[in-house]
Amino acid sequence: MLSYTGCHCGASAVAFKAKLGGATMAEKKIIDGRGSFCPGPLMELIGVLKMSQIGDELEVLSNDKGSAKDIPEWAHKVGHEHVGTREEGGVWHITVKKTK
């Protein structure tokens, strides 16, 4: 079962939560930071991370190339896992996993 969870922190985020046998698994959240420039996408990520659970993955969408460098560096600095970064059609997809 998939359920939609909205973010109430001001960031544009969509979260999907999978339930299996009554146990809730980690969420995959999409943070749409397109049209926002440094430090906007990072600030949106930080806001959503504060309300996320350990193990949740957050994918930031940004058309700011600087985010592709800044977000992974920040994640490493504060102890979260940078899962990956890719660029598709001028949009950067930066995925971070909350580890603490």
Rosetta constraint file for C-alpha pairs under 8 A:
AtomPair CA 1 CA 18 HARMONIC 5.85 0.50
AtomPair CA 1 CA 19 HARMONIC 5.68 0.50
AtomPair CA 1 CA 20 HARMONIC 7.53 0.50
AtomPair CA 2 CA 16 HARMONIC 6.19 0.50
AtomPair CA 2 CA 17 HARMONIC 5.64 0.50
AtomPair CA 2 CA 18 HARMONIC 5.09 0.50
AtomPair CA 2 CA 19 HARMONIC 6.94 0.50
AtomPair CA 3 CA 16 HARMONIC 5.77 0.50
AtomPair CA 3 CA 17 HARMONIC 5.58 0.50
AtomPair CA 3 CA 18 HARMONIC 7.07 0.50
AtomPair CA 4 CA 14 HARMONIC 7.19 0.50
AtomPair CA 4 CA 15 HARMONIC 5.91 0.50
AtomPair CA 4 CA 16 HARMONIC 5.32 0.50
AtomPair CA 4 CA 17 HARMONIC 6.95 0.50
AtomPair CA 5 CA 14 HARMONIC 6.64 0.50
AtomPair CA 5 CA 15 HARMONIC 5.27 0.50
AtomPair CA 5 CA 16 HARMONIC 6.54 0.50
AtomPair CA 5 CA 17 HARMONIC 7.59 0.50
AtomPair CA 6 CA 13 HARMONIC 6.77 0.50
AtomPair CA 6 CA 14 HARMONIC 5.91 0.50
AtomPair CA 6 CA 15 HARMONIC 6.63 0.50
AtomPair CA 7 CA 11 HARMONIC 6.91 0.50
AtomPair CA 7 CA 12 HARMONIC 7.18 0.50
AtomPair CA 7 CA 13 HARMONIC 5.71 0.50
AtomPair CA 7 CA 14 HARMONIC 6.93 0.50
AtomPair CA 7 CA 15 HARMONIC 7.86 0.50
AtomPair CA 7 CA 48 HARMONIC 7.39 0.50
AtomPair CA 9 CA 47 HARMONIC 6.41 0.50
AtomPair CA 9 CA 48 HARMONIC 6.89 0.50
AtomPair CA 10 CA 44 HARMONIC 7.99 0.50
AtomPair CA 11 CA 31 HARMONIC 6.97 0.50
AtomPair CA 11 CA 32 HARMONIC 7.70 0.50
AtomPair CA 11 CA 44 HARMONIC 5.46 0.50
AtomPair CA 11 CA 47 HARMONIC 7.41 0.50
AtomPair CA 11 CA 48 HARMONIC 7.27 0.50
AtomPair CA 12 CA 31 HARMONIC 5.62 0.50
AtomPair CA 12 CA 32 HARMONIC 5.42 0.50
AtomPair CA 12 CA 33 HARMONIC 7.32 0.50
AtomPair CA 13 CA 29 HARMONIC 6.45 0.50
AtomPair CA 13 CA 30 HARMONIC 5.28 0.50
AtomPair CA 13 CA 31 HARMONIC 4.37 0.50
AtomPair CA 13 CA 32 HARMONIC 6.28 0.50
AtomPair CA 13 CA 48 HARMONIC 7.78 0.50
AtomPair CA 14 CA 29 HARMONIC 5.50 0.50
AtomPair CA 14 CA 30 HARMONIC 5.19 0.50
AtomPair CA 14 CA 31 HARMONIC 6.75 0.50
AtomPair CA 15 CA 27 HARMONIC 6.45 0.50
AtomPair CA 15 CA 28 HARMONIC 5.82 0.50
AtomPair CA 15 CA 29 HARMONIC 4.20 0.50
AtomPair CA 15 CA 30 HARMONIC 6.37 0.50
AtomPair CA 16 CA 27 HARMONIC 5.74 0.50
AtomPair CA 16 CA 28 HARMONIC 5.79 0.50
AtomPair CA 16 CA 29 HARMONIC 6.52 0.50
AtomPair CA 17 CA 24 HARMONIC 7.11 0.50
AtomPair CA 17 CA 25 HARMONIC 6.74 0.50
AtomPair CA 17 CA 26 HARMONIC 6.83 0.50
AtomPair CA 17 CA 27 HARMONIC 4.91 0.50
AtomPair CA 17 CA 28 HARMONIC 7.13 0.50
AtomPair CA 18 CA 24 HARMONIC 6.26 0.50
AtomPair CA 18 CA 25 HARMONIC 5.67 0.50
AtomPair CA 18 CA 26 HARMONIC 7.42 0.50
AtomPair CA 18 CA 27 HARMONIC 7.09 0.50
AtomPair CA 19 CA 23 HARMONIC 5.78 0.50
AtomPair CA 19 CA 24 HARMONIC 4.77 0.50
AtomPair CA 19 CA 25 HARMONIC 6.11 0.50
AtomPair CA 20 CA 24 HARMONIC 6.61 0.50
AtomPair CA 20 CA 25 HARMONIC 7.36 0.50
AtomPair CA 26 CA 53 HARMONIC 7.38 0.50
AtomPair CA 26 CA 54 HARMONIC 7.72 0.50
AtomPair CA 26 CA 55 HARMONIC 5.49 0.50
AtomPair CA 26 CA 56 HARMONIC 4.79 0.50
AtomPair CA 26 CA 57 HARMONIC 7.42 0.50
AtomPair CA 27 CA 55 HARMONIC 7.62 0.50
AtomPair CA 27 CA 56 HARMONIC 4.77 0.50
AtomPair CA 27 CA 57 HARMONIC 6.24 0.50
AtomPair CA 28 CA 56 HARMONIC 5.94 0.50
AtomPair CA 28 CA 57 HARMONIC 4.80 0.50
AtomPair CA 28 CA 58 HARMONIC 5.79 0.50
AtomPair CA 28 CA 59 HARMONIC 7.44 0.50
AtomPair CA 29 CA 56 HARMONIC 7.53 0.50
AtomPair CA 29 CA 57 HARMONIC 6.19 0.50
AtomPair CA 29 CA 58 HARMONIC 4.65 0.50
AtomPair CA 29 CA 59 HARMONIC 6.07 0.50
AtomPair CA 30 CA 58 HARMONIC 5.85 0.50
AtomPair CA 30 CA 59 HARMONIC 4.83 0.50
AtomPair CA 30 CA 60 HARMONIC 6.02 0.50
AtomPair CA 30 CA 61 HARMONIC 7.34 0.50
AtomPair CA 31 CA 44 HARMONIC 7.30 0.50
AtomPair CA 31 CA 45 HARMONIC 6.97 0.50
AtomPair CA 31 CA 58 HARMONIC 7.00 0.50
AtomPair CA 31 CA 59 HARMONIC 6.00 0.50
AtomPair CA 31 CA 60 HARMONIC 4.70 0.50
AtomPair CA 31 CA 61 HARMONIC 6.10 0.50
AtomPair CA 32 CA 41 HARMONIC 7.98 0.50
AtomPair CA 32 CA 60 HARMONIC 6.09 0.50
AtomPair CA 32 CA 61 HARMONIC 4.96 0.50
AtomPair CA 32 CA 62 HARMONIC 6.86 0.50
AtomPair CA 33 CA 40 HARMONIC 7.12 0.50
AtomPair CA 33 CA 41 HARMONIC 4.91 0.50
AtomPair CA 33 CA 44 HARMONIC 7.28 0.50
AtomPair CA 33 CA 60 HARMONIC 6.47 0.50
AtomPair CA 33 CA 61 HARMONIC 5.37 0.50
AtomPair CA 33 CA 62 HARMONIC 4.95 0.50
AtomPair CA 33 CA 63 HARMONIC 7.72 0.50
AtomPair CA 34 CA 41 HARMONIC 7.83 0.50
AtomPair CA 34 CA 61 HARMONIC 5.97 0.50
AtomPair CA 34 CA 62 HARMONIC 4.39 0.50
AtomPair CA 34 CA 63 HARMONIC 5.28 0.50
AtomPair CA 34 CA 64 HARMONIC 7.49 0.50
AtomPair CA 34 CA 91 HARMONIC 7.62 0.50
AtomPair CA 35 CA 62 HARMONIC 7.23 0.50
AtomPair CA 35 CA 63 HARMONIC 6.61 0.50
AtomPair CA 35 CA 64 HARMONIC 7.81 0.50
AtomPair CA 36 CA 40 HARMONIC 5.40 0.50
AtomPair CA 36 CA 41 HARMONIC 6.28 0.50
AtomPair CA 36 CA 62 HARMONIC 7.34 0.50
AtomPair CA 36 CA 63 HARMONIC 7.83 0.50
AtomPair CA 36 CA 64 HARMONIC 7.36 0.50
AtomPair CA 37 CA 41 HARMONIC 6.67 0.50
AtomPair CA 37 CA 64 HARMONIC 5.72 0.50
AtomPair CA 38 CA 42 HARMONIC 7.35 0.50
AtomPair CA 38 CA 64 HARMONIC 7.28 0.50
AtomPair CA 38 CA 66 HARMONIC 6.99 0.50
AtomPair CA 38 CA 67 HARMONIC 6.88 0.50
AtomPair CA 39 CA 43 HARMONIC 6.12 0.50
AtomPair CA 39 CA 67 HARMONIC 7.88 0.50
AtomPair CA 40 CA 44 HARMONIC 6.19 0.50
AtomPair CA 41 CA 45 HARMONIC 6.23 0.50
AtomPair CA 41 CA 60 HARMONIC 7.06 0.50
AtomPair CA 41 CA 61 HARMONIC 7.95 0.50
AtomPair CA 41 CA 62 HARMONIC 6.72 0.50
AtomPair CA 41 CA 67 HARMONIC 6.86 0.50
AtomPair CA 42 CA 46 HARMONIC 6.22 0.50
AtomPair CA 42 CA 67 HARMONIC 7.10 0.50
AtomPair CA 42 CA 70 HARMONIC 7.72 0.50
AtomPair CA 42 CA 71 HARMONIC 6.07 0.50
AtomPair CA 43 CA 47 HARMONIC 6.27 0.50
AtomPair CA 44 CA 48 HARMONIC 6.36 0.50
AtomPair CA 45 CA 49 HARMONIC 6.00 0.50
AtomPair CA 45 CA 58 HARMONIC 7.58 0.50
AtomPair CA 45 CA 60 HARMONIC 7.01 0.50
AtomPair CA 46 CA 50 HARMONIC 6.35 0.50
AtomPair CA 47 CA 51 HARMONIC 7.14 0.50
AtomPair CA 48 CA 52 HARMONIC 6.32 0.50
AtomPair CA 49 CA 53 HARMONIC 7.83 0.50
AtomPair CA 49 CA 58 HARMONIC 7.80 0.50
AtomPair CA 49 CA 98 HARMONIC 6.97 0.50
AtomPair CA 52 CA 56 HARMONIC 6.41 0.50
AtomPair CA 52 CA 98 HARMONIC 7.55 0.50
AtomPair CA 53 CA 98 HARMONIC 7.06 0.50
AtomPair CA 54 CA 97 HARMONIC 7.85 0.50
AtomPair CA 54 CA 98 HARMONIC 5.08 0.50
AtomPair CA 54 CA 99 HARMONIC 5.29 0.50
AtomPair CA 54 CA 100 HARMONIC 5.78 0.50
AtomPair CA 55 CA 97 HARMONIC 6.05 0.50
AtomPair CA 55 CA 98 HARMONIC 5.33 0.50
AtomPair CA 55 CA 99 HARMONIC 5.97 0.50
AtomPair CA 56 CA 97 HARMONIC 5.71 0.50
AtomPair CA 56 CA 98 HARMONIC 5.59 0.50
AtomPair CA 57 CA 95 HARMONIC 6.64 0.50
AtomPair CA 57 CA 96 HARMONIC 5.64 0.50
AtomPair CA 57 CA 97 HARMONIC 4.31 0.50
AtomPair CA 57 CA 98 HARMONIC 6.41 0.50
AtomPair CA 58 CA 95 HARMONIC 5.51 0.50
AtomPair CA 58 CA 96 HARMONIC 5.30 0.50
AtomPair CA 58 CA 97 HARMONIC 6.27 0.50
AtomPair CA 58 CA 98 HARMONIC 7.90 0.50
AtomPair CA 59 CA 93 HARMONIC 6.22 0.50
AtomPair CA 59 CA 94 HARMONIC 5.41 0.50
AtomPair CA 59 CA 95 HARMONIC 4.20 0.50
AtomPair CA 59 CA 96 HARMONIC 6.45 0.50
AtomPair CA 60 CA 92 HARMONIC 7.66 0.50
AtomPair CA 60 CA 93 HARMONIC 5.64 0.50
AtomPair CA 60 CA 94 HARMONIC 5.10 0.50
AtomPair CA 60 CA 95 HARMONIC 6.28 0.50
AtomPair CA 61 CA 91 HARMONIC 6.36 0.50
AtomPair CA 61 CA 92 HARMONIC 5.60 0.50
AtomPair CA 61 CA 93 HARMONIC 4.89 0.50
AtomPair CA 61 CA 94 HARMONIC 6.69 0.50
AtomPair CA 62 CA 67 HARMONIC 6.87 0.50
AtomPair CA 62 CA 91 HARMONIC 5.52 0.50
AtomPair CA 62 CA 92 HARMONIC 5.09 0.50
AtomPair CA 62 CA 93 HARMONIC 6.76 0.50
AtomPair CA 63 CA 90 HARMONIC 6.04 0.50
AtomPair CA 63 CA 91 HARMONIC 4.64 0.50
AtomPair CA 63 CA 92 HARMONIC 5.90 0.50
AtomPair CA 64 CA 68 HARMONIC 7.54 0.50
AtomPair CA 64 CA 91 HARMONIC 7.83 0.50
AtomPair CA 64 CA 92 HARMONIC 7.47 0.50
AtomPair CA 65 CA 69 HARMONIC 7.33 0.50
AtomPair CA 65 CA 92 HARMONIC 7.05 0.50
AtomPair CA 66 CA 70 HARMONIC 6.00 0.50
AtomPair CA 67 CA 71 HARMONIC 5.51 0.50
AtomPair CA 67 CA 92 HARMONIC 7.86 0.50
AtomPair CA 68 CA 72 HARMONIC 6.95 0.50
AtomPair CA 68 CA 85 HARMONIC 6.74 0.50
AtomPair CA 68 CA 92 HARMONIC 6.45 0.50
AtomPair CA 68 CA 93 HARMONIC 7.85 0.50
AtomPair CA 68 CA 94 HARMONIC 6.44 0.50
AtomPair CA 69 CA 73 HARMONIC 6.46 0.50
AtomPair CA 70 CA 74 HARMONIC 6.10 0.50
AtomPair CA 71 CA 75 HARMONIC 6.08 0.50
AtomPair CA 71 CA 94 HARMONIC 7.42 0.50
AtomPair CA 72 CA 76 HARMONIC 6.21 0.50
AtomPair CA 72 CA 82 HARMONIC 5.57 0.50
AtomPair CA 72 CA 94 HARMONIC 7.66 0.50
AtomPair CA 72 CA 96 HARMONIC 7.62 0.50
AtomPair CA 73 CA 77 HARMONIC 6.15 0.50
AtomPair CA 74 CA 78 HARMONIC 6.23 0.50
AtomPair CA 75 CA 79 HARMONIC 6.01 0.50
AtomPair CA 75 CA 80 HARMONIC 4.86 0.50
AtomPair CA 75 CA 81 HARMONIC 6.26 0.50
AtomPair CA 75 CA 82 HARMONIC 6.20 0.50
AtomPair CA 75 CA 96 HARMONIC 7.06 0.50
AtomPair CA 76 CA 80 HARMONIC 5.81 0.50
AtomPair CA 76 CA 81 HARMONIC 6.50 0.50
AtomPair CA 76 CA 82 HARMONIC 6.91 0.50
AtomPair CA 79 CA 99 HARMONIC 7.02 0.50
AtomPair CA 79 CA 100 HARMONIC 7.37 0.50
AtomPair CA 80 CA 96 HARMONIC 6.88 0.50
AtomPair CA 80 CA 97 HARMONIC 6.06 0.50
AtomPair CA 80 CA 98 HARMONIC 5.34 0.50
AtomPair CA 80 CA 99 HARMONIC 5.10 0.50
AtomPair CA 80 CA 100 HARMONIC 6.99 0.50
AtomPair CA 81 CA 96 HARMONIC 5.61 0.50
AtomPair CA 81 CA 97 HARMONIC 5.03 0.50
AtomPair CA 81 CA 98 HARMONIC 6.64 0.50
AtomPair CA 81 CA 99 HARMONIC 6.58 0.50
AtomPair CA 82 CA 94 HARMONIC 7.92 0.50
AtomPair CA 82 CA 95 HARMONIC 6.19 0.50
AtomPair CA 82 CA 96 HARMONIC 4.59 0.50
AtomPair CA 82 CA 97 HARMONIC 6.42 0.50
AtomPair CA 83 CA 94 HARMONIC 7.82 0.50
AtomPair CA 83 CA 95 HARMONIC 5.28 0.50
AtomPair CA 83 CA 96 HARMONIC 5.38 0.50
AtomPair CA 83 CA 97 HARMONIC 6.52 0.50
AtomPair CA 84 CA 94 HARMONIC 6.00 0.50
AtomPair CA 84 CA 95 HARMONIC 5.36 0.50
AtomPair CA 84 CA 96 HARMONIC 7.34 0.50
AtomPair CA 85 CA 92 HARMONIC 6.97 0.50
AtomPair CA 85 CA 93 HARMONIC 5.56 0.50
AtomPair CA 85 CA 94 HARMONIC 4.45 0.50
AtomPair CA 85 CA 95 HARMONIC 6.32 0.50
AtomPair CA 86 CA 92 HARMONIC 5.80 0.50
AtomPair CA 86 CA 93 HARMONIC 5.32 0.50
AtomPair CA 86 CA 94 HARMONIC 6.72 0.50
AtomPair CA 87 CA 91 HARMONIC 5.56 0.50
AtomPair CA 87 CA 92 HARMONIC 4.41 0.50
AtomPair CA 87 CA 93 HARMONIC 6.12 0.50
AtomPair CA 88 CA 92 HARMONIC 6.46 0.50
AtomPair CA 88 CA 93 HARMONIC 7.68 0.50
